[in-house]
Amino acid sequence: MKDDRIIYLVASGDLRLDANQVCWPAQAAMEQALAQSVERLSGKVVRAHPYVPDKKHGFLDSQRYGMDVFKSIPEDAPLIVAEAVWQYSHHVLPGLTTHTGPILTVANWSGQWPGLVGLLNLNGSLTKAGIAYSSLWSVDFADEFFLNGLQEWMRTGTVTHDRSHVHAFQGATGRASQIGEAEAARLKKEKAIIGVFDEGCMGMFNAIVPDHLLHRTGIFKERLSQSSLAYAATQVSDVEVEATFQWLQHRGMRFAFGTDEATELTRSQVLLQLKMYIAAVRIADNFGCAAIGIQYQQGLKDVLPASDLAEGLLNNTERPPVFSADGKRELFAGTALPHFNEVDECAGIDALVTHRIWNTLGLPPENTLHDLRFGEDFDGSFVWVLEISGAVPAAHFANGYADASSERQPPMYFRLGGGTLTGNSHPGEIVWSRVFIENDRLKADLGRGTVVRLPEQETERRWSITTRQWPMMSAVLHGVSRNQMMAQHKANHIHVAYANDAATADEAMMAKAECFRAMGMEVSLCGVSPA
Ligand SMILES: C[C@H](O)[C@@H](O)[C@@H](O)C(=O)CO
């Protein structure tokens, strides 16, 4: 007889065995706490797939495995996708496309592993796929917000969230309107190319912009291969790469060198990373790209050290010069070449538009995405830990390269090592944004924030409970609570750019919103006034 109390549970994981094994204890602890809360409300959690002793974890670790597991889940049953780790959404997406019962995505509010990041990627992917779902998050699965939400979901199949901070953008005025419209018109007339080095990183379905939506904005993809990047890196001379390395050292960037290739950063890893940097600029020039994205994961991760150092350098106006192979021409001289991490094409659109609008406004054009990794209250405000897995432009640190260091990427994600471009982002006024896809439309959320200087001890604490090797930004997002942000945000990534002060940040936000609107997107302002 069918037991109406049963709620099925699946857990999507990484593709990398090491990451799944290292992170499994956190997942097991989270599932236990979650199951107890469900039981308190008279439900019963049944795992739809087991812990596999041979693998030493219980994650869905491939798309095919996910499809096979979903065959045995009754399609109309209530289903929880529980996440304490970074996960590849395509492991569960196929099964969820045909699931008719209520779906709840849940993450533990912890910075230890990027579980919240995984949850947000899944939510963005489900949104793009048009699959109905609800979502919840909790520190211990016993708080009122979580229990109320869980109860509502178990009773009605949905969770209602407060989204009163989201306002339809009403159009900009004055200079912001002119600049935004002019940039959109320029894109339509002149067109622009984003170079995509192997589409579809780590199952991030939400990060792939279908051509029919992209082309309406004036942006087109050049589909590039990471194989050609690896080859081009072999063509860079040792003399050139040595000069690039010296350039960085001369500006005070620190490299945390060791000797063990398996766990430490070595000079040879860094030199390969810098060859990749030079190669990427040359390929971008060859194909006339206005921005590029290197996925690094599947494929390149087995061939070269991490792409992050190259990515951070590309995003900075002041960066080591790169010349054409014949040495005659400096490429992209005096400017950043916007790079979108993990080939997140939504971020690619944003990076290009931000780069251009900020330059027009005379603002620092360096922009980047971060993961929405974690956050906690500090001194009466909710301060987010924005942290990306490797690199930000050095201009985001108070003293540029002199405040930047390169640390070895964690071995469980980056077997072949390579260094990050890391540091603590300086205080200041920022514009945040996210382009996403819903109902086969490009949409964009924008808002304002302030990067705060936390006491050193608190900064260190936050770094130590997340990933110490990765660059961090401590941000207060204006007019948006933690739960509102989580409920609305449709991506693991959030885009950020600094302005000079509050007034210039407000103007830049409006100019970008206007540009996005003129590019055909449905634009919302979050936490700030619509006009
Ligand atoms: C290395 C990890 O897999 C990261 O790529 C992950 O935490 C992310 O940054 C996801 O946006």
Ligand as a Chemical Component Dictionary entry (heavy atoms), coordinates in Angstrom:
data_LIG
# 
_chem_comp.id                   LIG 
_chem_comp.type                 NON-POLYMER 
_chem_comp.pdbx_formal_charge   0 
_chem_comp.three_letter_code    LIG 
# 
loop_
_chem_comp_atom.comp_id 
_chem_comp_atom.atom_id 
_chem_comp_atom.alt_atom_id 
_chem_comp_atom.type_symbol 
_chem_comp_atom.charge 
_chem_comp_atom.model_Cartn_x 
_chem_comp_atom.model_Cartn_y 
_chem_comp_atom.model_Cartn_z 
_chem_comp_atom.pdbx_ordinal 
LIG C1 C1 C 0 35.752 24.470 -8.004 1  
LIG C2 C2 C 0 34.287 24.457 -7.728 2  
LIG O1 O1 O 0 33.723 23.426 -8.427 3  
LIG C3 C3 C 0 33.692 25.766 -8.150 4  
LIG O2 O2 O 0 33.765 25.831 -9.518 5  
LIG C4 C4 C 0 32.314 26.020 -7.650 6  
LIG O3 O3 O 0 32.332 26.198 -6.295 7  
LIG C5 C5 C 0 31.807 27.285 -8.272 8  
LIG O4 O4 O 0 32.489 28.268 -8.254 9  
LIG C6 C6 C 0 30.483 27.287 -8.879 10 
LIG O5 O5 O 0 30.084 28.530 -9.330 11 
# 
loop_
_chem_comp_bond.comp_id 
_chem_comp_bond.atom_id_1 
_chem_comp_bond.atom_id_2 
_chem_comp_bond.value_order 
_chem_comp_bond.pdbx_ordinal 
LIG C1 C2 SING 1  
LIG C2 O1 SING 2  
LIG C2 C3 SING 3  
LIG C3 O2 SING 4  
LIG C3 C4 SING 5  
LIG C4 O3 SING 6  
LIG C4 C5 SING 7  
LIG C5 O4 DOUB 8  
LIG C5 C6 SING 9  
LIG C6 O5 SING 10 
# 
